[in-house]
Amino acid sequence: MKIGVIAEGDTLDSYVAEDFGHAPFFLIVDSDTLDYQVVKNEHADSLGAGMKVANAIAGLGVDAVITGGIGSHGLDILRKAGIHVAYDEDGTVEECIMDLKRRTELRKRAGSD
């Protein structure tokens, strides 16, 4: 699964950011290998940053997004793009990816993906 993680830093040890639109980075992570690409958030200081970041991430072909918090406009953009959004997440990028991966597997086993 390809996951976009809104992050405070540029490594897997960085913490997931609370502010979706204004976070300094987002990491695009392969949940199976933990290989990742760092994307600097060029919209962090923009008005309407959440919508701009949501559109940017939607264009990267991710299956899911992990963030601490997200506004309704950004959430709507991602959901309309068919992207699962895990918000209110807390911890490092790697911890949150492993937790989302575990929850996804449990949902699949329960037949409720």
C-alpha positions in Angstrom: 0.0 0.0 0.0 1.3 3.5 -0.9 0.7 5.9 2.1 1.1 9.6 2.3 2.1 10.7 5.8 1.9 14.3 6.9 5.1 14.7 8.9 7.1 17.2 11.1 10.4 15.9 9.6 11.8 14.0 6.7 12.4 10.6 8.2 10.4 7.6 9.4 11.3 8.6 12.9 9.7 12.0 12.5 6.4 12.6 14.2 3.1 12.7 12.4 2.1 16.4 12.1 -1.1 17.7 13.7 -1.7 20.3 11.0 -2.4 18.8 7.6 -2.0 21.8 5.4 0.9 23.6 7.2 3.1 20.6 8.1 6.6 21.0 6.6 6.8 17.6 4.8 4.8 14.7 3.6 6.4 11.3 3.1 5.1 8.9 0.5 5.8 5.4 2.0 5.5 1.9 0.6 4.0 0.1 3.6 5.5 -3.2 2.7 9.2 -2.1 2.3 9.1 1.2 4.2 10.9 2.8 1.2 9.9 6.4 1.0 10.1 9.6 -0.8 10.2 13.0 0.9 8.1 15.9 -0.4 8.6 19.3 1.0 5.3 21.1 1.5 5.5 24.1 -0.8 2.0 25.1 0.3 2.8 25.3 4.1 2.5 29.1 4.2 -0.3 29.4 1.7 -3.9 30.4 2.3 -6.1 27.3 1.7 -3.0 25.1 2.4 -5.1 22.1 3.3 -7.0 22.0 0.0 -3.7 22.6 -1.9 -1.9 19.8 -0.1 -4.9 17.4 -0.5 -4.9 18.0 -4.3 -1.1 17.5 -4.4 -1.3 14.3 -2.5 -4.3 13.0 -4.5 -2.1 13.4 -7.7 0.6 11.2 -6.2 -1.4 7.9 -6.4 -1.6 7.1 -2.7 -4.0 4.6 -1.3 -4.2 6.2 2.2 -3.2 9.3 4.1 -2.1 9.5 7.7 -2.3 12.8 9.6 -2.9 14.2 13.1 -5.6 16.6 12.0 -7.3 17.6 8.8 -10.0 20.1 7.9 -13.3 19.2 6.1 -12.3 20.6 2.7 -9.0 18.6 2.6 -10.8 15.5 3.9 -13.5 15.8 1.2 -10.9 16.2 -1.6 -9.1 13.0 -0.5 -12.2 11.0 0.0 -13.6 12.0 -3.4 -10.3 10.8 -4.8 -10.9 7.4 -3.2 -8.1 7.8 -0.6 -8.6 6.4 2.9 -7.8 9.0 5.5 -6.6 8.1 9.0 -6.7 11.2 11.2 -6.2 11.9 14.9 -3.0 9.8 14.5 -0.2 10.2 17.0 3.3 8.9 17.0 6.2 8.5 14.5 5.6 8.0 10.8 6.8 4.4 11.1 4.6 3.6 14.1 1.5 5.0 12.5 2.2 3.2 9.2 2.5 -0.1 11.1 -0.7 0.6 13.0 -2.7 1.5 9.9 -1.3 -1.6 8.1 -2.5 -3.8 11.1 -5.9 -2.2 11.2 -6.3 -2.7 7.4 -5.4 -6.3 7.7 -7.9 -6.8 10.5 -10.7 -5.2 8.4 -9.8 -7.4 5.4 -10.0 -10.5 7.6 -13.3 -9.4 9.0 -14.6 -8.9 5.5 -15.3 -5.2 6.0 -12.8 -3.4 3.8 
